[in-house]
Amino acid sequence: MVPSCTPRCYDRGIVKRLAWLKPHLQRRMRRWAVAGAIGLILIASVVAFVATSLVRTAPAWWRTVDVSSPTTVSRAETLENAVVTQLYLHRDEPGQAEPKPWRVAISASDANAWLNVRLRSWLASQGDLPQWPEALADFQVDFDEGLVRVGARVQAESGHQVVSADIRPALDTGGAVWTPAEWVHLGRLPVPGPWALDRATSPAAGYVPDGFRGTPEAELLLAALRGAAALGEDAVIALGDGRQVRLLDIRARGGRLELTCLTERADSGPMTRR
């Protein structure tokens, strides 16, 4: 005969089993919690290590320029002379009613030579521009498909740090030049441009040189990189001889920056691009 068991008997059995199981579950949950915490610490450590390594490493496109090299100096001077020649070249042809656009291309290697050899002296000759910040040790650009990468090696509290931005330049219908930064990089660590350049949360704020921080030029540059303002409302260079050169288009591709320009009379007034 099978002994009968009342509901009260079942309840006592369940209670006994739960009493036995509870400490085992608690021990297992503690082990899981400890293992999970250790796992999170390990993941955070790896992420921090990778992020630190990326921050301390220059971007893959970065090429340090030897400013003492005669070849670099020659390239910088050749580019400057070529640009001046193209700007002042008389392009009028007999019977030509309207000026025609002309194009010029600048390679990244030539641009980098000029930026590191001639930019300091050029800034010094421009009385209305800020002087070269001593915290900047190097300056580089790179031209990719639609992107202009601009970077500088900045003296920070922890040493030299390469800070760069991926810019997609464009001209609007009124001729204004826009240069919003899609990404900002601390070394090789990418940060979304709008967030990185926000004044309140900017992780790059400590890398803005003291001599440049807070100047009108710095404020304009940061606003242009955020896409909040145009870098220039009218992309025109006055030649001083009654003519001016207007930028019509700008394209970056294949390691070159291609510019389409128009030489016109200085009294031509603003042009609306179609």
N, C-alpha and C positions, 0 to 999 in steps of 0.2 A: 504494500500500500504506500503510495506517494504521500509524504506529509504535506499538509496544506499550509499555505502562508497567507496571512492577512495583508491588506494594504499597508498597515503599520509596519509589518515585517519588511516589506519592500523598501519602505522609506528609511528604515534603520540601515538596510544594506547599502542604499545609495549614499547615505550620509557617511558610512564607513569608507566607501570607495572614494568619495570626494575628499575626505580627510586624508586619505593616503595619497591621492593624486595632487592635491593642492601644493604641497612643498616641492614635488617634482616639477610641476608647471612653473612655480616661482623660480626654481633654480635654472630651468631651461630658458625662461624669459630673461633672467638676469644675464645668462650666457649670450643670448641673442642680442640683448641691449649692449653688452660690452663689446661683442664682436662687431655690431653695427657702428658703434662709436669709434672703434679702432679703424674700421674700414673708411669711415668718413674722414678721420684724421689723416689716414694714408692718402686718400684721394685729394684732400685739401693740400697736403704737403707736396704731392706730385704737381698739382695745378700751380701752386705757388712757385715751385722750382722751375717749371716750364715757363711760367709768366716772367719770372726774374731773368731766366736765360734769354727769353725773347726780347725783353726790355734792354738788356745789355748788348744785344747783337745788332749790328747795322743791317738795314734792309738789303735784300739780295741785289738790288739794282745799284747800290751805293758804290761809287768808285772814287777813292781818295785822289785828289789832284796834287801833284808835286809842283808847287808854285815856283820853286827854284830851278826847275828844268827849263833850258833854253827852248825846247820844243813847245812846252806849255805856254811860255811867254810869247813865242812867235805866233802860236795859234790864236791867242787872245788879241794880239795887235792886228793880225790879219782879219779877224772877224770884225773888229771895231772899224777898221778902215773900209771893209767891204760894205758894212751897214751904212756908214756915212756916205759912201759913194752912191749906193742905191737910193738913199733918201734924196740926195741933191741932184740926181741925174735928170737932165731935161729930156722928157719923153715925147715932146710935141713933134708931130709929123706934118709935112705940108698938106694942106687941105683937110686936116683933121678937125672936125667940128667939136667933138667932145673928147675929153681925156679917157684913155682906156686903162682898165685895171692891170696891175702887174703883180707878179708873185715872187716870193723869195722863201728859201728854206734854210733853217739853221739846225745843225746837228747838235745832239746833246753834249758830245765831247767838246765841240767848239764853245758852246754856251758855258759849260763848266769851267773851261780854261779862262774865259773872260770874267765870269763871276768871281773867281778866286784870285785872279791876277789884277784886274782892272776895276772891279766894283768899288773897292775901298777908296781909291783915288778919285773915282767919278763922284762918289757921295761927298767927298771932301770939297770938290769943286762946286757943288750945288749948295749955296748958302741957305736955301729954304728947306733942305732935307736934313733929317737927323744923321749924326755921324755913325759910323760903323760900331756897333756894340762890341766891346772887348770880349764879352762872353761867347761870341760866335767865332769858332775856330775854323769852320769849313762850311761850304755852301754847295749844294748839288741839285741838279734837275735831271729828269728823265722823261722822254716823250714816248708814250705808248699809244695804243689804239683809242683815241679820244680822250686820253688822260694825260695830264701833266703832273708828274710827281716832283714835289719841291721839298727839300730837306735841308737841315742845318745841324751841325755838331755844336751843342750848347754846353757850356761849363755849368754844371749843376752842383748841388751840395755833395752828392755822392761821386762826382767825377764827370767826365764828358758823357753826354747822352745825345744820340741822334734822334731828332724829332722831325717827322715828315708828314706831308698831307697829299692825298690823291685828289687832284682838282680836275674838274671837267669844265674847261672854259667855253664860253659862248657869248655871242653878240645878239642882243635883242633887236627888234625892228627899229628902235630909235638910235641904234649905234652904241648903246651902253655895253660895257664889258662886265660879264658876271663870272665869278670864279668860286662857286660853292665847293667845299671840300666834302667828298663822299666819305672818306675815312681819314683819320689821323692815326699815325703810328708812333709809338714810343719804342724805338728800336724796331723789332719785327712784330711787336704786339699791336694788333689793330684795335682801334676804338672808333665807334660810329662818330662821324664828324660833327653833327649837330649837338650831340651830348658832350663831346670832348671840348667843344669850343664855347659851351655855355658858361657865362661868367660865374654863376653860382656854384657849379659842380665841376668846373674844368680841372681834369687831372694834369693838364699841361701848363697850368698857370705858373708853376714853379720854374718852368723852363723859358719863360719870357724874360729876356735880358733886362736888367734894371734900367739901363740907359734908354731903352725903347719902350718899356712898360708905361702905360698911361699917356703916351704922346698921341696927338690927333692921328698921326700916321698909323700907329699901332691899333687904335680903335677902329679906323677905317679898314685896316687889313683883317682884323678879327670879324668885323661885320660882314666883309666880303666873303670870307671863308665860311661863315655861317649861312650865307645866302640871304642875309638880311639887307644888304645894300650892294650896289654895283661898285666894282673896283674903280671904274671910270665912267662918267656919264656920256662922254663923247671922246672916242678913241681917235684923237687928232694930234699930230705933231706939227707945230708951226716952224717953218724953215727960215723965217726972217727975211725972205726976199720976195714977199708977196704971194708965196705959195704955201700950201700945207699938204701933209700926207695923211690920208684917212684910212684907218683899218677897216676892211670890209668883211674879212673872214679869218678865222684862226682854226687850224686843225693840227692835231698831234697824231703822228703815226710813223711806225717804222724807225723810231729813234730820231725823228726830225720834227721840227715845228714849222708848219707851212703857213705863211702869212700872205693874204691877198690884200693889196693896198691900191689906193688911187691918189695920184698927185693932182691937185686942183688949185684954183685960185683961193687965196685966204678969205675972200669975201663971198665964197660960194654958199656959206651958211650951212646949217645942219642938214644932213641927208637922212631920209627915211629908207631903211632897207626893206626890200620886199622878199 
